[in-house]
């Protein structure tokens, strides 16, 4: 697939050296809103940056709706839990948009412990002509007021402001890994390692616990929850994935506590692939419903799998993301890369799936044609308007000119977070502290 | 013998990860530590079930024994990790001696250390939780240091196990 490139680099670090990245700038989540007009990113420093797509103008046909910074705000700050003597990281784990219901935009952002509802709104008028205050806002001496006037709204430079409207705190003992907005737009869930809570947007001091897999005796702990998501259309249905490579589908109508699943998805293990690290690589790092609601996609360390909701005993499709790493699991364990949590995304029509890899590579799989492509998000290879060239990893034997060998891969450059526009072929790829936005080529 | 070496190395690396996770910002990550403990358990079972008497695994902590062949490269690095960690004094109550461990006093102590650590950390998850940090531990950021850090791309050969082996005897073939 040929791609146009429009690169936006977000780097607030003091040193402008491109090879040096402050840890706080590392992007930790990327999400388009429901129309694709807005793109939100969260970073390790607790900041949220929202991009807005330019309106397409008839004069500039070639500038096809590029994304510019719309709003930046500090969502979460580092906190300290005095009771446990633990610092709570401000890193934004997930951002989820609410569908737009009025002129303002709403999104949920979460760190390890606290979910916040943010309202992002525009202000382009301000009132002038108060009676009791002067133009700078200082109180006027009442003795000097001799006339009354009606304040009027005058236009001003557009200002985008973000305000925290709700703070949902103190409901999670373990680290929150997922949030998901329900299709009823009134509730959402937050999932940590062992529990899932259901919230109403209006109520911040209570939540329902709908899944609890904490064993009575922590010594018996064998699996944790790794991701959770609501069904896109059925507000009673959700799925959650586990570190054992299983997915459970639950129906909230069945009981208040959804400890018993309605469906259980698990693929039998291939005994020939057994190693010390089999359990780690089977742990699911992300689960996503298709837009149609008929399929779920899961990502584990080496593969992406598509499951049919009606078939629980094995996935419908399995795609190898970077199978050449299978022989390197030991060293990936040593350098901690084996614990990397890659996400996966569907395109708008559910025909293509995308996920990240190392060396700033990301992969796309076309489910219909069964073709796949490896692309790279890097500054050297990406000039604006340039076409992305497919990349190839050489797995052994002779290396062709353009190929890169497995041993030359840079494991510090990993693409964990990607997003796909809901209806168009526009993708956002987060490579450490850089955000790349690619669009389909305009003919 | 190679299996035991490699399993020992994996055990040391895993213990190092668990230890370092105590000081990480944001607290202990349950998921990662669970996965590490699973690896630890597998490696421990390989280590204990591999019948290999007289294997000298000592690194710097113990003086070299005359007549004992020095172990391969995996040993010193692994033991280094153990020696560096300020773990509590190993209890002399050893549940499992490595099968057929030699009667040499120093060697027994060496493998005894490892067996102890394995039994503390590997046998139950509560071993993990008992190592919860106290106050003042929070500020250490970043990855674990020292021997655990390997260059990316360094190959540690793991091949799939022979199919007819008991799955829990799965081993990683060293080099």
Boltz contact constraints between the chains, C-beta under 6 A:
constraints:
  - contact:
      token1: [A, 85]
      token2: [B, 135]
      max_distance: 6.0
  - contact:
      token1: [A, 86]
      token2: [B, 27]
      max_distance: 6.0
  - contact:
      token1: [A, 87]
      token2: [B, 25]
      max_distance: 6.0
  - contact:
      token1: [A, 87]
      token2: [B, 138]
      max_distance: 6.0
  - contact:
      token1: [A, 89]
      token2: [B, 25]
      max_distance: 6.0
  - contact:
      token1: [A, 89]
      token2: [B, 26]
      max_distance: 6.0
  - contact:
      token1: [A, 174]
      token2: [B, 30]
      max_distance: 6.0
  - contact:
      token1: [A, 193]
      token2: [B, 30]
      max_distance: 6.0
  - contact:
      token1: [A, 193]
      token2: [B, 31]
      max_distance: 6.0
  - contact:
      token1: [A, 218]
      token2: [B, 125]
      max_distance: 6.0
  - contact:
      token1: [A, 219]
      token2: [B, 124]
      max_distance: 6.0
  - contact:
      token1: [A, 219]
      token2: [B, 125]
      max_distance: 6.0
  - contact:
      token1: [A, 219]
      token2: [B, 126]
      max_distance: 6.0
  - contact:
      token1: [A, 221]
      token2: [B, 125]
      max_distance: 6.0
  - contact:
      token1: [A, 224]
      token2: [B, 30]
      max_distance: 6.0
  - contact:
      token1: [A, 224]
      token2: [B, 31]
      max_distance: 6.0
  - contact:
      token1: [A, 224]
      token2: [B, 34]
      max_distance: 6.0
  - contact:
      token1: [A, 243]
      token2: [B, 31]
      max_distance: 6.0
  - contact:
      token1: [A, 272]
      token2: [B, 160]
      max_distance: 6.0
  - contact:
      token1: [A, 274]
      token2: [B, 161]
      max_distance: 6.0
  - contact:
      token1: [A, 274]
      token2: [B, 167]
      max_distance: 6.0
  - contact:
      token1: [A, 274]
      token2: [B, 170]
      max_distance: 6.0
  - contact:
      token1: [A, 275]
      token2: [B, 158]
      max_distance: 6.0
  - contact:
      token1: [A, 276]
      token2: [B, 39]
      max_distance: 6.0
  - contact:
      token1: [A, 276]
      token2: [B, 42]
      max_distance: 6.0
  - contact:
      token1: [A, 276]
      token2: [B, 172]
      max_distance: 6.0
  - contact:
      token1: [A, 279]
      token2: [B, 38]
      max_distance: 6.0
  - contact:
      token1: [A, 280]
      token2: [B, 35]
      max_distance: 6.0
  - contact:
      token1: [A, 329]
      token2: [B, 158]
      max_distance: 6.0
  - contact:
      token1: [A, 330]
      token2: [B, 156]
      max_distance: 6.0
  - contact:
      token1: [A, 330]
      token2: [B, 158]
      max_distance: 6.0
  - contact:
      token1: [A, 331]
      token2: [B, 150]
      max_distance: 6.0
  - contact:
      token1: [A, 331]
      token2: [B, 154]
      max_distance: 6.0
  - contact:
      token1: [A, 331]
      token2: [B, 156]
      max_distance: 6.0
  - contact:
      token1: [A, 334]
      token2: [B, 13]
      max_distance: 6.0
  - contact:
      token1: [A, 334]
      token2: [B, 150]
      max_distance: 6.0
  - contact:
      token1: [A, 335]
      token2: [B, 150]
      max_distance: 6.0
  - contact:
      token1: [A, 335]
      token2: [B, 152]
      max_distance: 6.0
  - contact:
      token1: [A, 339]
      token2: [B, 32]
      max_distance: 6.0
  - contact:
      token1: [A, 407]
      token2: [B, 153]
      max_distance: 6.0
  - contact:
      token1: [A, 411]
      token2: [B, 152]
      max_distance: 6.0
